Amino acid sequence: MNTKILDQLEFNKVKDQFTEYLQTEQAQAELRNLVPMTNPERIQNQFTEIQEMAEIFVEHHSFAIGSLRDISEPLRRLELDADLNIHELIAIKRVLQASADLGRFYADLENVELIALKRLFDKIEAFPSLQGSLQSINDGGFIEHFASPELQNIRRQLKSCDDAIRQTLQDILKKSGHMLAESLIASRNGRSVLPVKNTYRNRIAGVVHDISSSGNTVYIEPRAVIQLNEEITQLRADERHEMARILHELSDQLRPQATAIANNAWILGHMDFIRGKYLYLHDKKAVIPKISDNQTLQLLNVRHPLLVNPVANDLHFDEDLTAIVITGPNTGGKTVMLKTLGLAQLMAQSGLPILADKGSRVAIFQEIFADIGDEQSIEQSLSTFSSHMTHIVEILNAANSNSLVLVDELGAGTDPQEGASLAMAILEHLRLSQIKTMATTHYPELKAYGIETQHVENASMEFDTATLSPTYRFMQGVPGRSNAFEIARRLGLNEIIVKEAENLTDTDSDVNRIIEQLEAQTVETQKRLEHIKDVEQENLKFNRAVKKLYNEFSHEYDKELEKAQKEIQDMVDTALAESDSILKNLHDKSQLKPHEVIDAKGKLKKLAPQVDLSKNKV
């Protein structure tokens, strides 16, 4: 897709809104390089990734990758056989740790079915051996003593020498404290020294390393510690050499796995990017649109992503609709509507959620072209009309039936009659070429074109004549009308003058009355639709409340039923026990035969059957 449209619609500013949701530099790089795609399968896959990330957040609200640096440059240096420095190794160490954490997270993940993200999780590799080796460098950038036996030995010697120097200097402090400017051990040029009063500088043998600005204090390295300091200097050099060797060894261990580590880093960054898309969707109340296979567009309550408190509008661009012509005066947000459509398409084709409601549907266009705003070229000395016409010519030469064309104030900047005719001719060419087009114009002649021409529909932006201000509501199917007379009348222009003006334009009065009626009907329909939506929401709330009450009642009913059944069963058991006792007494007294006793008990049981009060019984 051409990059000019990205600048015209300020797509980079839209992308910047996602930055705050990203934790890794890799994700930020992916966002910077993000451009619209034209492959429906790729776009759908990215939408599926966001949906699956939403399911993960249901179970794990705090899911995060963590802050990670971009390690592409260190990995490239590894491939060039260079050794990495401590900070580069720490960055790779954190990537390996995040990879292991993500692998464990996926292994423990339950109640979430993944498809698109499963492919990413499955490709994460663990490197426990490398992780173990990199533990020798802590997060503060210090190489631990256990990194190698040689380093441990060097540092043990360093500590021994340092302790000996400190003890020697402490002894001098005790014996010759009166000669010192301060009772402390100082450091100059990496050597341990004593601050000696200048008057006693010849009383303490050693090397002078510094003199205070006042000249009263001389910093002397006593002769007794010179040899020890020389040993420390040598040991420091040995330590640096050993640390360089350790960094070389770690780099060699990482080198064979550079490609796999790079793949891990990309997956971590991409997973962070998906997480950022979901958080944007959640915070902005955005949605993942459906993808149509026939260039049908349906944007419900779509909003411009760069405006503060934008007005939400519905836009329906059916398969058989080729052009929408927004007519009316140059106020009220016609250009914003063009940009809103363009940005919704760019965001969706970039795999990003769009600011709209559920049920929204986008198409896939190979190219999106726009001629929006005054892009007059001073260098070429072109007029506004010439500049716009140059762009229109470029668009017409490049666009085809898989393109979306957005044109602002088509035909403007020249004689009104010629401009209107030219605008209609351009729209007709686009219509016959079956190129989806949305255009704005203030020419009234295009209203009739929109009404009379197949596959073309008028639209306008609502204007509140009571407040003399635009409402920024998009009214599809209703052509725009001039509100000049009503505005002039409300602003106090003499009624005689207004009437005369209306008489001079009487040929359009019937059309304006029809448009006014259509506007009223559209507003009324919109109000009814909003009322229906409110009723639907109330019904949903009511249904949820009723369901809750039913569940509570059902639970209580079951408890009472169980209690009643138990009481009845207890009564039956008691009656049977008493009957057994009576029969036993009768048997003892009257010498009844056993089979007569059994028969009598059977008859008694029939008189007290099992009781089932289940609510499922009819």
C-alpha positions in Angstrom: 0.0 0.0 0.0 1.2 3.5 -0.8 2.8 5.4 2.2 1.4 8.8 1.2 -2.0 7.8 2.6 -0.3 7.1 6.0 0.9 10.7 6.2 -2.3 12.2 4.9 -4.4 10.5 7.6 -1.7 10.9 10.3 -1.5 7.2 10.9 1.8 7.5 12.8 0.0 9.6 15.4 -2.5 6.7 15.8 0.3 4.3 16.2 1.9 6.5 18.9 -1.2 5.9 21.0 -0.1 2.2 21.5 3.4 3.1 22.7 2.3 3.6 26.4 1.0 0.0 26.5 4.3 -1.6 25.3 7.1 -2.8 27.7 9.7 -4.2 25.3 11.9 -2.4 22.8 11.2 -5.2 20.3 7.5 -4.4 20.5 8.2 -0.7 20.0 10.3 -1.5 16.9 7.5 -3.7 15.5 5.0 -0.9 16.1 7.3 1.6 14.3 7.5 -0.7 11.3 3.8 -1.5 11.2 2.1 -0.9 7.9 -1.3 -1.9 6.5 -1.6 -5.4 5.1 -3.6 -6.7 2.2 -3.7 -10.4 3.0 -7.0 -11.3 4.8 -5.5 -14.4 6.4 -2.6 -12.4 8.0 -5.0 -9.8 9.2 -7.4 -12.3 10.7 -4.5 -14.1 12.4 -3.6 -10.9 14.2 -7.2 -10.3 15.2 -7.3 -13.9 16.6 -4.1 -13.2 18.6 -5.9 -10.2 20.3 -9.0 -12.3 21.0 -6.9 -15.0 22.6 -4.9 -12.5 24.6 -8.3 -11.2 25.9 -9.1 -14.8 27.1 -5.7 -15.0 28.8 -6.5 -11.8 30.7 -9.7 -13.3 31.9 -7.7 -15.9 33.8 -4.5 -13.8 34.5 -5.2 -10.1 34.9 -1.6 -9.2 35.4 -0.1 -11.0 32.5 3.0 -9.2 31.3 6.3 -9.8 29.5 8.4 -7.3 31.5 10.8 -4.6 30.3 13.3 -5.9 27.7 15.9 -4.2 25.6 16.3 -4.8 21.9 19.1 -7.3 21.5 19.3 -7.4 17.7 22.5 -5.4 17.7 24.3 -7.6 20.3 23.2 -10.7 18.3 24.5 -9.3 15.1 27.8 -8.7 16.8 27.9 -12.3 18.0 27.4 -13.4 14.4 30.4 -11.2 13.4 32.5 -13.1 16.1 32.7 -10.0 18.3 32.6 -10.3 22.1 29.8 -8.8 24.1 30.2 -6.3 26.9 28.5 -6.7 30.3 25.4 -4.6 29.5 24.8 -6.6 26.3 25.1 -9.9 28.2 22.6 -8.6 30.8 20.1 -7.8 28.1 20.4 -11.3 26.6 20.2 -12.8 30.1 16.9 -11.0 30.7 15.5 -12.2 27.3 16.5 -15.8 28.3 14.9 -15.4 31.7 11.7 -14.0 30.1 11.6 -16.8 27.6 11.8 -19.4 30.5 9.1 -17.5 32.4 6.8 -17.5 29.4 7.4 -21.2 28.8 6.4 -22.0 32.4 3.4 -19.7 32.2 2.2 -21.6 29.1 2.8 -24.9 30.7 0.6 -23.9 33.7 -2.1 -22.2 31.6 -5.5 -23.7 32.1 -9.1 -23.0 31.0 -7.9 -21.1 27.8 -8.0 -22.6 24.4 -5.3 -21.1 22.1 -4.7 -21.5 18.4 -2.8 -18.5 17.0 -0.9 -17.9 20.3 -0.2 -21.6 20.7 2.1 -21.4 17.6 4.1 -18.7 19.3 4.3 -20.4 22.7 5.4 -23.6 21.1 8.3 -21.9 19.3 9.8 -20.5 22.6 13.0 -22.3 23.4 14.5 -22.7 26.9 18.3 -22.5 27.5 18.9 -23.5 31.1 22.6 -24.1 30.5 23.1 -20.6 29.1 21.0 -19.1 31.9 23.2 -20.8 34.4 26.3 -19.5 32.9 25.0 -15.9 32.7 24.2 -16.0 36.4 27.9 -15.1 36.9 26.9 -11.6 35.8 24.4 -10.0 38.2 21.8 -7.4 37.2 24.0 -4.6 38.5 26.7 -5.4 36.0 29.1 -7.0 38.4 30.9 -10.2 37.5 30.5 -12.6 40.5 33.5 -14.2 42.2 32.3 -17.7 41.2 32.5 -16.8 37.5 35.9 -18.7 37.5 38.4 -20.1 40.0 41.1 -17.7 38.7 38.9 -14.7 39.3 38.0 -15.9 42.7 41.7 -16.4 43.6 42.6 -12.9 42.3 39.9 -11.2 44.3 40.9 -13.2 47.4 44.5 -11.8 47.0 43.1 -8.3 46.3 41.2 -8.4 49.6 44.2 -9.7 51.5 46.4 -6.9 50.1 43.7 -4.3 50.8 43.3 -5.5 54.3 47.1 -5.4 54.9 47.3 -1.8 53.5 44.4 -0.7 55.6 45.9 -2.3 58.8 49.3 -0.6 58.1 47.7 2.8 57.5 45.5 2.3 60.7 48.7 1.7 62.7 50.3 4.9 61.3 47.0 6.8 62.1 47.3 5.6 65.8 51.0 6.4 66.1 51.2 9.7 64.1 47.7 11.0 64.3 48.9 14.5 65.3 50.7 14.8 62.0 47.6 14.3 60.0 45.1 16.9 58.8 42.3 14.3 59.2 42.2 10.9 60.8 41.1 9.0 57.7 42.5 7.0 54.8 42.1 8.9 51.5 42.5 7.7 47.9 44.4 9.4 45.1 45.1 8.0 41.6 43.7 4.6 42.8 46.3 4.5 45.7 45.6 4.5 49.4 47.1 7.7 51.0 47.2 9.7 54.2 46.3 13.4 54.5 49.5 14.8 56.2 49.9 18.3 57.4 52.4 20.1 55.2 54.6 21.0 58.2 55.1 17.2 58.8 55.5 16.1 55.2 59.2 15.2 55.8 58.3 13.2 58.9 56.4 10.5 57.0 58.4 8.7 54.3 56.6 8.0 51.1 55.4 9.3 47.7 53.4 12.5 47.4 50.4 12.0 45.2 48.5 15.3 45.7 48.4 18.6 47.5 45.2 20.4 48.7 44.3 23.7 47.1 45.3 25.6 50.3 48.6 23.9 50.3 48.1 22.9 54.0 47.6 19.2 53.3 49.8 16.7 51.4 48.5 13.3 50.4 51.3 10.8 51.0 51.5 7.1 50.1 53.6 5.7 53.0 56.6 3.7 52.0 55.3 0.8 54.0 52.4 0.3 51.7 54.0 1.1 48.3 54.8 -2.5 47.6 51.3 -3.6 48.6 49.8 -1.0 46.3 52.0 -2.2 43.5 50.7 -5.7 44.0 47.1 -4.4 44.0 47.8 -2.6 40.7 49.0 -5.8 39.2 46.1 -7.8 40.6 43.6 -5.3 39.2 45.2 -5.7 35.8 44.9 -9.5 36.2 41.3 -9.1 37.2 40.5 -7.1 34.1 42.2 -9.6 31.9 40.3 -12.5 33.6 36.9 -10.7 33.3 37.6 -10.1 29.6 38.3 -13.8 29.2 35.1 -14.6 31.0 33.1 -12.3 28.7 34.8 -13.9 25.7 33.8 -17.4 27.0 30.2 -16.4 27.6 30.0 -14.8 24.1 31.3 -18.1 22.6 28.7 -20.0 24.5 25.9 -17.8 23.2 27.2 -17.6 19.6 25.8 -20.9 18.3 22.4 -20.1 19.7 22.2 -16.5 18.3 19.5 -17.4 15.8 17.3 -19.2 18.3 17.7 -16.4 20.8 16.8 -13.8 18.2 13.6 -15.9 17.5 12.8 -15.9 21.2 13.3 -12.1 21.4 11.0 -11.6 18.4 8.3 -13.8 20.0 8.6 -12.0 23.3 8.3 -8.6 21.6 5.4 -9.8 19.4 3.6 -11.2 22.5 4.1 -7.8 24.2 2.7 -6.0 21.1 -0.4 -8.3 21.2 -0.8 -7.5 24.9 -0.5 -3.8 24.1 -3.3 -4.1 21.4 -5.6 -5.8 23.9 -4.9 -3.1 26.6 -5.7 -0.4 24.0 -8.9 -2.2 23.0 -9.9 -2.5 26.7 -9.1 1.1 27.6 -10.5 2.8 24.5 -13.6 0.5 24.3 -12.5 -0.5 20.8 -13.4 -3.7 19.0 -12.0 -6.3 16.6 -14.0 -5.9 13.4 -15.1 -8.7 11.2 -13.5 -8.9 7.7 -15.9 -9.0 4.8 -15.1 -10.8 1.6 -17.1 -8.5 -0.7 -16.0 -5.0 0.1 -18.9 -4.5 2.5 -18.2 -1.9 5.1 -20.3 -1.5 8.3 -18.9 0.8 11.0 -21.1 1.1 14.1 -20.6 4.1 16.4 -17.2 4.6 14.8 -15.0 7.3 16.3 -12.0 9.3 15.0 -9.0 8.0 17.1 -7.2 11.3 17.3 -10.0 13.5 18.5 -10.9 14.1 22.2 -14.5 13.1 22.9 -15.3 12.4 19.2 -19.0 12.0 18.1 -19.8 8.4 17.2 -21.4 7.7 13.9 -22.7 4.8 11.9 -21.5 4.2 8.3 -22.9 1.5 6.0 -21.1 0.9 2.7 -22.9 -2.1 1.2 -21.5 -4.2 -1.6 -23.6 -2.7 -4.3 -23.0 0.9 -3.1 -20.1 2.5 -5.0 -20.0 6.1 -3.8 -21.2 8.1 -0.8 -21.4 11.8 -1.5 -21.5 14.1 1.6 -23.1 17.3 0.5 -23.8 20.5 2.5 -21.9 23.6 3.7 -18.2 23.6 4.6 -18.9 23.1 8.3 -19.9 20.2 10.5 -17.2 17.6 10.1 -17.4 16.3 6.6 -13.6 16.0 6.4 -13.5 14.3 9.8 -15.9 11.7 8.5 -13.6 11.0 5.5 -10.6 10.6 7.8 -12.5 8.4 10.2 -13.4 5.9 7.5 -9.8 6.0 6.2 -8.2 5.5 9.6 -10.6 2.7 10.6 -9.5 0.9 7.4 -5.8 1.5 8.0 -6.0 0.4 11.6 -8.0 -2.8 10.7 -5.7 -3.7 7.8 -2.7 -3.2 10.2 -4.2 -5.8 12.6 -5.2 -3.1 15.2 -8.5 -2.8 16.9 -10.7 0.1 15.8 -12.8 2.6 17.7 -16.3 1.2 17.0 -18.9 -1.1 18.4 -19.4 -4.8 18.0 -20.9 -5.9 14.7 -18.6 -3.6 12.8 -17.2 -5.0 9.5 -14.3 -3.8 7.4 -13.2 -4.6 3.8 -9.7 -5.3 2.5 -8.4 -2.8 0.0 -5.2 -3.2 -2.0 -4.8 0.6 -2.0 -6.4 3.6 -0.3 -6.0 7.0 -1.9 -7.0 10.4 -0.6 -7.0 14.0 -1.6 -7.7 15.8 1.6 -6.9 19.4 2.6 -5.1 22.2 0.8 -1.8 20.6 -0.5 -1.0 23.5 -2.8 2.6 23.3 -4.1 4.4 26.6 -3.8 7.5 25.3 -5.5 5.5 24.3 -8.6 3.4 27.5 -8.5 0.2 25.5 -8.7 -3.1 26.9 -7.7 -5.3 25.1 -5.2 -7.4 23.8 -8.0 -4.4 22.7 -10.0 -2.8 21.0 -7.0 -6.0 19.0 -6.2 -6.6 18.1 -9.8 -3.0 16.8 -10.1 -3.7 14.5 -7.1 -7.0 13.4 -8.6 -5.3 12.5 -11.9 -2.7 10.5 -10.0 -5.4 8.7 -8.1 -7.5 7.9 -11.2 -4.4 6.5 -13.0 -3.6 4.2 -10.0 -7.0 3.2 -8.6 -8.9 0.1 -9.5 -11.8 -1.9 -8.2 -9.8 -3.1 -5.2 -9.1 0.5 -4.1 -10.8 3.0 -1.7 -10.8 6.6 -2.7 -11.4 9.5 -0.3 -11.8 13.0 -1.9 -12.5 16.2 0.1 -14.3 19.1 -1.6 -14.3 17.5 -5.1 -14.1 20.1 -7.9 -13.5 23.0 -5.5 -11.3 26.0 -6.3 -12.7 26.9 -9.8 -15.9 28.2 -11.4 -18.9 26.6 -9.5 -20.7 25.4 -12.6 -17.6 23.9 -14.1 -16.4 22.5 -10.8 -19.8 20.8 -10.2 -19.8 19.3 -13.7 -16.2 18.1 -13.3 -17.0 16.6 -9.9 -19.9 14.6 -11.3 -17.8 13.4 -14.3 -15.1 12.2 -11.9 -17.6 10.4 -9.6 -19.2 8.8 -12.7 -15.8 7.5 -13.8 -15.2 6.0 -10.4 -18.7 4.5 -10.3 -18.3 2.9 -13.7 -14.9 1.6 -12.6 -16.6 0.1 -9.4 -14.1 1.9 -7.2 -15.4 2.5 -3.6 -15.5 6.3 -3.1 -16.4 8.7 -0.4 -16.4 12.3 -1.5 -17.4 15.6 0.1 -18.7 18.6 -1.8 -20.6 21.8 -1.3 -22.1 21.9 -4.8 -25.9 21.5 -4.7 -25.9 19.9 -8.2 -24.4 16.7 -6.7 -27.4 16.2 -4.5 -29.5 15.3 -7.6 -26.7 13.2 -8.9 -26.7 11.2 -5.7 -30.5 10.8 -5.8 -30.8 9.9 -9.5 -27.7 7.7 -9.9 -27.6 4.0 -9.1 -25.1 2.7 -6.6 -24.5 6.3 -5.3 -25.9 7.6 -2.1 -26.2 11.1 -0.6 -25.1 11.9 3.0 -24.7 15.0 5.1 -23.7 16.3 8.5 -26.5 17.4 10.9 -26.7 21.1 11.8 -28.6 22.4 14.8 -30.4 25.5 13.6 -31.5 26.3 17.2 -27.9 26.7 18.5 -26.5 27.6 15.0 -23.8 24.9 15.5 -22.9 21.6 13.9 -23.7 18.4 15.8 -21.1 16.3 13.9 -23.7 13.6 13.4 -23.4 11.8 10.1 -26.8 11.3 8.3 -26.5 8.7 5.6 -29.1 8.8 2.8 -29.9 12.5 3.5 -28.4 15.1 1.2 -27.1 18.3 2.9 -28.9 21.6 2.6 -27.7 25.1 3.1 -28.8 26.7 6.4 -27.8 30.2 5.3 -31.3 31.7 5.4 -32.2 30.2 8.8 -28.9 31.3 10.2 -29.3 34.8 8.8 -32.8 35.0 10.2 -31.7 33.9 13.7 -28.8 36.3 13.6 -31.3 39.2 13.1 -31.2 39.9 9.3 -34.2 41.8 8.2 -37.1 39.3 7.3 -37.8 41.2 4.1 -34.2 40.6 2.9 -34.4 37.0 3.9 -37.7 36.5 2.0 -36.3 38.2 -1.0 -33.3 35.9 -1.0 -35.5 32.9 -0.6 -37.6 34.0 -3.6 -34.5 34.4 -5.7 -33.6 30.8 -4.9 -37.2 29.5 -5.0 -36.3 26.8 -7.5 -34.6 24.9 -4.7 -37.3 25.4 -2.1 -39.1 22.2 -2.8 -35.8 20.2 -2.6 -34.9 21.9 0.6 -38.3 21.1 2.1 -37.8 17.5 1.1 -34.3 17.4 2.6 -35.6 19.0 5.8 -38.3 16.3 6.1 -35.6 13.6 5.5 -33.4 15.1 8.1 -36.3 15.2 10.6 -37.1 11.5 9.8 -33.4 10.5 10.1 -33.1 12.3 13.5 -36.3 10.6 14.6 -35.1 7.2 13.4 -31.8 7.8 15.2 -33.6 8.6 18.4 -35.7 5.5 18.1 -32.7 3.4 17.4 -31.0 4.9 20.5 -34.1 4.2 22.5 -34.2 0.6 21.3 -30.6 0.2 22.3 -31.4 1.6 25.8 -34.4 -0.7 26.0 -32.1 -3.7 25.0 -29.6 -2.8 27.7 -32.4 -2.5 30.3 -33.8 -5.8 29.1 -30.4 -7.4 29.5 -30.1 -6.0 33.0 -33.6 -7.1 33.9 -33.0 -10.6 32.5 -29.8 -10.9 34.5 -31.7 -9.8 37.7 -34.5 -12.2 37.0 -32.1 -15.0 36.3 -30.3 -14.3 39.6 -33.6 -14.2 41.5 -34.7 -17.4 39.9 -31.5 -19.1 40.8 -31.8 -17.9 44.4 -35.4 -19.1 44.6 -34.6 -22.4 43.0 -31.8 -23.0 45.5 -34.1 -22.1 48.4 -36.9 -24.3 47.0 -34.5 -27.2 46.7 -33.4 -26.8 50.3 -37.0 -26.6 51.6 -38.0 -29.6 49.4 -35.1 -31.6 50.8 -36.1 -30.6 54.3 -39.8 -31.6 53.7 -38.8 -34.9 52.2 -36.6 -35.7 55.2 -39.4 -34.8 57.6 -41.9 -37.0 55.8 -39.5 -39.9 55.5 -38.8 -39.6 59.3 -42.6 -39.8 59.9 -42.9 -42.9 57.6 -39.9 -44.6 59.3 -41.5 -43.9 62.7 -44.8 -45.3 61.6 -43.2 -48.4 60.3 -41.2 -48.9 63.5 -44.4 -48.6 65.5 -46.2 -51.1 63.2 -43.3 -53.5 63.7 -43.7 -53.2 67.4 -47.5 -53.7 67.2 -47.2 -56.8 65.0 -44.6 -58.2 67.3 -46.9 -57.8 70.3 -49.8 -59.4 68.3 -47.6 -62.3 67.3 -46.5 -62.9 70.9 -50.1 -62.7 72.2 -52.1 -64.4 69.5 -49.5 -66.9 68.2 -49.8 -65.5 64.6 -48.0 -67.6 62.0 -44.9 -65.9 60.4 -46.3 -65.7 56.9 -49.3 -63.8 58.4 -47.0 -61.3 60.1 -45.1 -60.7 56.8 -48.4 -60.2 54.9 -49.7 -57.7 57.5 -46.4 -55.7 57.3 -46.7 -55.6 53.6 -50.2 -54.1 53.8 -49.0 -51.5 56.3 -46.1 -50.4 54.0 -48.6 -49.9 51.2 -50.5 -47.6 53.4 -47.4 -45.5 53.9 -45.6 -45.3 50.5 -42.3 -43.4 49.7 -43.0 -39.7 49.0 -41.2 -37.8 46.2 -41.9 -34.1 46.2 -39.4 -33.3 43.4 -40.3 -30.1 41.4 -39.7 -32.1 38.2 -42.7 -34.3 39.0 -45.9 -33.5 37.2 
